[in-house]
């Protein structure tokens, strides 16, 4: 009975750890995107204060497009490297646990 409980707690801990890692990876991706959107929103509607909402929307779209065009080549490789490292570490943990169970 204690070994079953121990294995259950270990599996639960690994599951919580994987969920936490995925949540952190998602937060690291969402935070800069949100910052760019909010900064573009603030800049565009401050510049277009007297001109109207349509011009503010156009400036917002242009700023988001330009920032995405500038940032994408620099950020995309880092994101893919982070996710591949995350998946590689999870694969190593799974293979280590399988090897431990088989021996």
Helices and strands as residue ranges (DSSP letters): H 2-47, H 53-102
